[in-house]
């Protein structure tokens, strides 16, 4: 029997099929004979939409159908999409605007879907879409961060989405007035694309009186409810599925208009309809990430103790409210706004602004990278202005281990933390003592070297409840039904090995079932680094029930008490037999006890956990060209207890790559007319292999107290720590030449201009 020791670096089980082309993604599984959909999108950012004439398109050879907003209305579909709303500082709700499935009356961003063309093949549909001219009376586009400008929605005449605040602002103001030192910092968090390897796609099929909808997403249950509402049918008549998903990063955690329109077209035409986004289309229509500006202030007493922190943020929301967009730079930002520091006076304020750009929503970390970036950039800047060591400034203000559980000033309660211990380990892992010699070597070659530190903490988010179901199949295998959805994280490996570790069932006899609303009645999906913690807790509870029921069954069968299970086999008093779970399942089936072979449990965590850790980056800058090279990168994390350290390290590597990408090369740019200038990989700077060094990874765990395994989650941590680590390293290097702060991304032009301000002005 294959058996893993717990917390072992088991290689990913699913990679065999992925690497050999056996993965089953949307484009692989669409039904034979499905029609192809292509969306016609607005080419202007803001304008009054003139009536759309689809008659010629419908008469073209090979065209099965064409749909605009009025066609959906004629079908009885009046569904509009709305996002969650935060409370304004005056107690009112943020702007509640309707997002149509297809543009109606106005277009509000370049790429907004206006019509769907459906044909026998993709090429015919694309040709027809390109022939269709969308006429508009153009309006001026709003792309700045200030209130005012051409009104995008009547519900927000000044284009302010929300005006949110938290904290005792008067008390914080008083603290700042008494402070010995106040340091201000301007922090720009640039917009980025998610750019999942597999773009968004879906297919819809109405058969046997039900809607069968399959799409690349991060869960099926929210979409099930939304589809039922859209089409006015019972939820039981909606079947939602996720196949293999090639990356999500939060961007695929939400519904999009295209999904409902494809389903409507399939219903109208009586045939399955499929749609797959192309890369530029994805850049125009997928939710973006970040895009905010924060002005921060840190207050210190004479001994450099942090006594106050306040932040004023303006956040670009895009043209509409996406799912949780209003929450990200407000409630989610606040959850970790004070980081790992004992600051008892904090005040945050944020204004959201509608612009004629694509929507902003969750992107790996969702508010926590933004909050930590603002805080850790501010601390680094403060250390430089105060003339103190940035490491010691952090140590001085850490929350002490004996202060846990620690109720944060604005949000949750941190359960555990030993931040000084993690920082000490990080210093050793990154060879801080050798930095001076490395800097001298760089300077000898005419290069500038800087070191950047970021100590982050993040909050695990999402539904704290999860289900697990274990079925012992007739062929001797076991099916584990889970309520989360893998987007490439390695869930099949984690869940199979976890179940194997706690039951002795060979991992290759375990099948993971996910992403099917018919098979799994409820689940929380994947997002906020919740998956492994919540799902494993539910699995552990299910295993406990199985063991109890099997032990009782064996006791009755052998007329004895005290049957025990040692994670591999049962021990039966008075018997030499040591049956495994699979052995007992076979006996139960033979005895007609099939009630024992299908077990499910639901668990709810009492609180979420707080991964934390230290990222240390070293950069080298060529002052002649402004080119920034990340030369060394070290991560020391406290993820609590790990199920599979190899997969945790892989998650960190991926997150660091996305953070380094945002810091160095990635930047979504719109011009003054709202046209996207970075709509392909020719113009948008994705990080490449030579942009990244080897990332060293170490763990210094303090087990969480909020779940039975002591885990803390790791899916987003790499991105949460990377932005400030790289930014602080660049600032450290530039400071050797007296240059000030530079905004991300640190492109050669920006860095060169910072080093040569006189020449830049000429």
N, C-alpha and C positions, 0 to 999 in steps of 0.2 A: 504494500500500500504506500502511495506517495504521501508523505507527511512533512509539513513545514514546521520548523520551530517558529514560535510567535515573533513578530516584528522582524522577519527576515526579508532580504531584498530579492523577492521572487520576480523573475522576468515576466513581462506582460504576456498573458495567455492569448489575447486577441490579436497580437501583432502578426501571427502566422498568416491569418487570412487577410489582414490589411496589406501586408507587404507582398503578398502573392496575388493581389488583385481580386480577392474573393470577398471583399467588403460589399455590403449591399446598401447603397446610397439611393437617394431619390431617383436619380437618372437611371439607376440599374433596375428599379422595381416597378416603374410605371407600367400600367396594364398594356398588353399588346393591343394595338389599334387605338390607343388614346390619341386624341387630338392635341395639337400644340398651340399654346397661348403665347402671345407676345404683347406687351403693354406699350401703348403710345403714351409718352410722357411729355409734360410741359417743358418747353424750351426757354421759357421766360420765368423769372423769379416771382413776379407779381403782376397780375393783370386781370381784367374782366374777361371772362371766357365767353366767346361768341358761340352761337349754336353750331353743333358739330354734325356735319352731313356724312353719314356712313353708307349711304346708298350705293355709291360706286364701289366701295370696298366690298360690300356684301355680294356684288355681282361678279367679282373677280374669280377666275377658275381656282378651285382648291380651297376657297374660303368657306368655312362652315358657319361662321357667325361673327358678329361684331357688336360690341356692347359699350354704351356710354352711360352716364348717370341716369338719363331719362329711361333707358331700357331696364335698369334695375328697379326704378320706380314702377314701371309698367308691370314688372314681375311681382310687385307687392313688397319689395325690399326697401325699407326706409331706415335701415340700420346705419348708425354713425358710431365712430369710435371716440372714446373719451378716456382721459387719463385720471389717475388718482390726484386728489387736490390736497394741498397743505392749508393750514390756517395762516392768514396774515397776522401781523402784529396787532391789528385792531380787532381780531376775533372773526373777521369775515373769511370766506374761502377764497382761494386762488381762482384765477379766471378759468371758467368751465366752457371750453369751446368745442364744437362738434367737428370731427374730422370725417369728411365723406369718404366712402369707399372709392369713388371716382370723382374727380373734381367737378364741382357744380357751382356755377355762378362766378367763381374766381379761381385762379391758380395762385399758389402761395409759395412755391419753391420750385426750382429747376429739378425736374425728375418726378414731380407729383403725377401719379397715374391719372390719365384722362380717359383712356379707352382701352379695351382689351380686344385684340384680333385673334380669332381662333381658326386654325387651318389644318389641313391634312398633314403638313410637315412644317418644321420650324422655318425653313427658307421662304416658303410661300407666305407665311404669317409675317415674317420680317419685311419682305418686299412690300406687302400691303401696308404695314405700319409706317414704312418710310414714305409711302405715297400720300399718307394722310396729313394734311396741313391743319394744325390747330391755330385758329385765329384768336387773338386777344387784343383788347385795348390796354396797352401797357400802362402800368402804374410804377411810380418810383419804388425802388427796392430798399428795404431797410436791412442793413448788415452790421450796424454798430451796436454798442452796448448801452447806449443812453436811452432813457425814456423819450417818447415822441417819435416824429417821423410819420410817414404814410401809415394810416391805420390798417393793420393786417386783419384784425377781428373786431367787430363792433363791440363785443363783450370786454375788450381791453383797448379803449380809445387811445391811450398813451403807450400801448404795447407793453405795459407792465403785466407780467403773468402773476406775480405774487410779490408781497413785501413782508418778508418773514423775519422774525427775530426770536432769540431765546437768551435767557440769562437776566440777571439783575443789572441793567445798564447803568442805573444811577449809582449803585454801590461800586460798580467797576470804575465808573468815572471818578469817584472819590478816591479809590485806590491809586489811580493814575496820577491824580493831583498830588498825592503824598509820596510818590515813588522817587527814589534817588536817581534812577536811570530809566529812560523810556527809549526804546529802539523801534523805529518804523521800517517796514519792509514792503515792497511792492512785488507781488508774485503773480506771474502770468502762467496759466495752465492751458497749453495749446490744444486745439481740437485734433482728434485723431480718428481714423477709421479702424474698425475691428478687423476687416480683411481676413475672414475665416477662409481656410483653404477651399472648402466647399461653399459656394455662394448659397443664398436662400433658394428654395425651390419647393414645389408641392405638386400633388395631383389630387383630383376629386373624382369620385365615382358614386353615382346614385343607383343603387341596385337593391333588390329585395326590400324595397320600401325604406331604405336607410341611406344616410350620407356616410360614405367611407372617405375619410380625408387623411392623407399621409403627407407629412412635411418634415423638413429638417428643423427640429426645435429642441427645447430644453425641458419639455414636459407636455402632457397631453390634456390635462383636466381643465385648465382655464380656457383653452381653445374649444373644448367640447361644450362648455357652457355658452361661450360666445357664439358658436355656430348654431346652437339650438335657438338662442335668442334671435339671431339674425334671420333665420328662416322660419321662425314661429313654429317649431316642432318640439316634440318631447326630447329631452336629453338622451333617453334610451334609444332614440332613433338616429343618434350620432355616434359614429365610430371613428376615433382619432388615433393615429399611429405615428410614431417616430421610428424610422429605420436607423441604420448607422448614420451618425452625424459628424461631418467633417469640420468640427470647430464651432464654438458658439460665443464664448467670452462675454455673455450677457446680452449681446446683440440679438441672438436668436431666442431670447427668453420672453419675447412679446409677440402679440399678433400684429399683422400688417394688413393693409387694405387688400393686397393682392390675393391673400388666401380666401377671403370671402367672395371676391369677384370670380376667381377660378371655380369655386364651388357653385356659384350662381350660373356660370356659363355651362358647367357640366349638367346642371339640372335642366336648363333651357334646351340644350341640344340633345339630351338623352344619351350622351356618350361620355366616357372619361375624358378629362382635360388635364393636361400636364403643363407646368411652367417651370423653367429654370432660369434664374438670373444670370446675366453675364457680368464681367468684372466692372466695367464702367457703370452699368446699370446699378450694381450693388453700391458703388461709391455714391451714386446719386440718390439712392433710396433707402439704404440701410441706416438705422440709428447710428449716429456718431457718438463719440465719447469726449469727456472733459469739457473744455471750452468755457473757462471762467477766469476772472481776474479778482484777486484778493489783496486788500490793503490791511496789513496786520500791525499790531502794536504789542510789544512785550514790556511789562513793567517789572523792575527789579528794585529790591532794597539795596542798602549800601554794601551788603555782603553778597550781592548777586543771587539772592534767593528770588525765584519767580513769584511775584505776588499778584500779577494780573495779566490777562490776555484778552484782546478783542480783535475781531475780524469783521471787515466790511467787504462783502463779496457781491459781484454782479455776474450772473450766470446766463449764458445764451441757451435758450430752450429750443430754438428752431421755430418752425412755422406753426406747429401744433403741439398739444400736450401728448407726448408718448406715455406709455404705461406708468412708470414711476418717476418720470423726469422731474416733477416738482419736488419729490422727496430727496433726490440724490444730494444736491448741494445744500440741503437744509437739515432734515432729520438724520440722514445717514452721515453727513459731514459731522454733525454734532456728536454722534455716538463715540467718536474717537478724537474729537477736536483737541482735547488736552493731552493726548498722547500718553506717555508713561510718567508724566511729571505731576507733582503735587501742587497744583494751581487751584486755589479755592475761589478765585474771582475771574469769571470768564463771561464774555458777552459776544454773541455772534449776530450778525444781520446779513441778510441776503436778498437781493432783488433778482427776479427772473425776468428776462426780456424776450419777447417774441421777435424773431427776425425772419427774413425771407430766405432761410436756409433749411437744410434737412434737419430732422428732429435729433435731439440729444437724449440719450437714455443711459442705461447701465452699460458700463464697459469695465471689464475685469477689475473689481474692487468697489466700484460704484459709490463714490463719496468718500470712502476711507483713504484711497491714494491721494485724493485732492486735499483732504484735511491734514494728513501727515506731511504732504509736500509743503503746504503753507506753513505748518508749525516748524518743521525741521529746517527749512530754508531760513525762517525767521530766527531760529536759535543760532544757526551758523553765522548769520549776519550780525546778530547781537554779540556773539563771542568776539568777532573781528572788531566791532566798534568799541567794545568794552576792554579789549586787549587781554582777554582771558583764553585759556585753552578750551576748545569746544568740547573735548571729551570730559574735562573736569566740570564744566558748566552743566553738562547733562547729569553726571554722577551726583553732583550737589543737589539736584532738584528731582531725582528719581523718587517715585513712591517707594517707601521702604517695605521689605517683606513682612514686617510685623504689623503693617497697616491694612493687610488683606483679611477678609474681603473689603474692597475699597469702593465706596459709592462715589462715582465721578460727579463733577460739579453740575453737569448738564444732562446726563443720560443714564447709563446703565451702571451695574456694579461689577467691577473686575473681581473675579474669584481668587486668582492667585497670580503671582509674578515675582521673579527674582532677577530684576533687570541689571543690577550691578554684576551679578555672576555671569549673565549672558555677555555683557559688554567686555568683561575681563577675558572670557573665552574667545570672543571675537578679536580682541587685540592680539592674542597669541596666534590664532588661525591666520590672520592677515599679515603677520609679521610687521606690526607697527614700528617696532624698534629698528627695523631695517630701512624704514622709509627715508631717513635723512641721507643714507648712502645712495639709495635709488634716485633721489632728487638730485644729488650732486652728479651722478652719472648722466642723468638726462641733461643737466645744465652744461656739462662738458661737451655734449653733442649739439648744443644750441637749442635744446628743447625745454619747455616748461612742464614741471610735474606738480600735480596737486592730489591731495587725498581728501576724500569726502566721506563723512559718516552720516548715517541715518539710523536712528533707533525708532522703529515703528511699532504700532500695535493696531490690530484690526478686530472688528467685531464680526463674528459669524452671524449671518442674517438668514431670513427666510422662515418658513414654517417650522416650528420646533417639533412638530408631530410627524411621524412616518409609520408606514405599514410594511410588514414583511409576511410572506406566505411561503411555506415549504410544502411541496408535494412529493411524496415517494412514488415514483412511476413504476409501472408494471415491468419495465425492462431493467430494473435495478438501478436506474439513475435517479437523480434528485433535481427538481426544478425549484429555484429560488426566485420568487416574484418580488420585484423591488419598485418603489415609488419614485425613484430618481431616474435621471436620463443621462447616459454618458455622451459627451461630445468629443471624446478622445482622451479622457483623463485616465483610462485604465480601470474603470469600475468593475468590469468582468473579473479581472485579476483580483482586485481587492476583495470583492464580495465572495468569490469562490474560495479563495484561500482563507478568508476569515471564517466562513462556515466550515471549511475543512479543519481548521485549527481547533474549533470548538466542538467538533462532532466526530472527527476521525474519518469522515466520508472522503474518499479520494477526490481531489479537486477536479480531476478530469471526468468525474462522474456527475459533476454539478453543472447545470445549465442555468444561466441568468436570463430571466425574462423581464423585459422593460418596455416602456413606450407603447402600450396598447391599452386603450381605455376599456375594451371589452374584457380583457384578461385581468386587469388591475383596476378595481373600482375607484380608487382614490390614491393620491400621492402628492408630494410637495414639489416634484420636479427638481431640477438642478439649478443652483444659483446661490451666491453668497457663501461659497465654501461649506455648504451645509451637508453635502451628500453623504460622505463617508461617516460622519459623526452621527447623523440622525438615522441613516439606514442601518448601520451596524448596531446601534442601540436597539432598533426594532428587531433585527435578526437575532440578537442575543436573547431578547425576550421570547422570541418564537422557539429558539433552541431550548430554553428553559422549560417551556410548556411541553415540547416534544419529549424531553428527557423525563419529566414528571409522569406524563401519560404512559410512556414506554415502560418506566420502572414499575408503575402500578400494574400494568398489563403483565409484566414478567412475574411480579409478586403473586398475582392471582393465578397465573398459569402454573407456577411452581409451588404454590401454597406456602409462601414465605414472605417475611417483611425484611426491610433493610436493603433492598436492591440499590446499588450505587453505580454511578457512572463517572469515569475518570477522563473524560474528553475523548476517549477512543472506544472503549468497550464497557459493557455492564459487568458488574460483579454480583453474582447471585449467591446468597448464603446457602451453604449445603450443596453447592453444585460446582463442578469443575468447568462448566461452560462459561465462556466470556464472549457473548454475542455482541457484534457491532450494531450500530443503528440500522444499517442495511439488512443485517441478519434478522433483527427484530421486526423490521418492516415486512420482510418476506413471511415471517411466521404469522404476523397479524393479518396479512392478506389471506393466507391459507386458512386462518381461523374465522374469516369473514369480518374481521375488525377493521374495515376500510375507514371507519370514522377516525382512526388514529393516523391515517396516512395523508391527511390534508389539514395543516395547522397554520393559522394566521394570528398575528398579534399587532396591536398598534401601541406605540409608546409616544410620550411627549416629554421632551427635556424640560427640566424646571427652569433652566436659563441657558443662554448660549455661552460659548467660550471665547477666549481672546488670545489668538496667536500673536506672538510678538517676536522681535529679533532685531539683529543688527546687520546692516549692509555697509560694507566698506569698499569704496571704489577708488581706484587710482587712474588718473588720466595723464596723458602726455600730449602737449600741444606744440605744434610747429608754428612759431610766431611769424615765420615768413609767409605761410599759406593760410593760417587759421584752422588747419585741420586738427580735430580732436580725436585722439585714439584712447579708448578705454583699455588700459594695459593690464590691470589686475582687478579682480572682483572677488570678494569673499562674503559669504553669508553664514551667519550663525543664528539659528532659529530656535525658539521654544514652541514647538508644536505639541507639547505634551507627549503622550505615548503614541508611537507610530505603528500602524499595521504593516506597512511596507515602505521602508526608508528609501528604496530605489525610486518608487513612484513619487514619493514626496519630493525627493531631489529633482526629479524630472519636472514636476509642477513648478518648483522654484526657478529652475532654469528657464522655462517658458515665460514665466512672469517677468523675470529679469530682462529677457530679450525684448519683451514688449515695452518695459520701462525704459530701457536703453534706446529703443527705437524712437519713442516719443521724445526723449531728451536730445538725441543727436540728429535724427533725420526726418521723422514723421511730422507732417503739418498739413492740415486741410486748409486750403486757401480759396476764398470766394472774392471775386472782384466787386467793384462798387455797384454793379448791376445784378449781383447775386449769382453770377455765373461761376460754376466750379472750375477752378484752374488746375486742380490736381485730380483729374478724373481717370488717370491710368497709372500704371507702374512706371511709365516714362516720366511722370511728373511728381508722383508721390513716393517719397523716399522710404521704402521698407528697409528695415535692418537686414543686413546680410551676414554671412558667416564671418567675414573679415572685420565686421564692426564689433565683434564680441570676443573677449578672451575666454579662457577656461574659467568657469565659475566654481570656486571651491565651496563646499557645503558641509556644515557641521550642525549638530543639534545639542542643545543644553536644556533638557526637558524639565519642566515643573508640571506634573500632571494636573489637568483640570479637575475640578470637583463637581462639575455640572453634568457629567455623563459617566457611566460605569467603566468605560475604558480609559478615562483620563485623557481623551484626545482633544485637539483644538482646531483642526481643519488647516488646510494648507494651500487651497487652490488659487487664491488671489494674493497671497502674501508677497510673492516675488515682485509683483508690480507695485504693491503698496510701499515697499522700501526703496525701489530702484530710482524713482524720479529725484528724490532729494539727495541720495548718495552721489549720483552722477553730477547733479547740479552743484552740490557743495564741493566736489572735487574740481570742477571747472573753475568755480569761484576762487578756490584756494590757489590754483595755478595762475589765474589771471592776477591775483593780488600780488604775486611776486614782481609784477611789472607795474603795480599801482592802478590796474584797470578795475573798474567797478563791475556791478552785476550785469549779466546778460540774460535775456529771456530765452527759454527753450523755443525751438530746437537750436542747439549749438552748432549751426552750420558754419562752414569755413568763413563765409562772408561776414556773418555776425561777429564771430570771434576776432577776425582780423580787424574789423572796424573798431572793436572795443580796445584792441591793442594799439591802434593807430588813429586815435580820434582826430588829430589834426589833419591827417591826410584824408580821412573820411569826409571831413567837412569841405574840402576843396572841390 
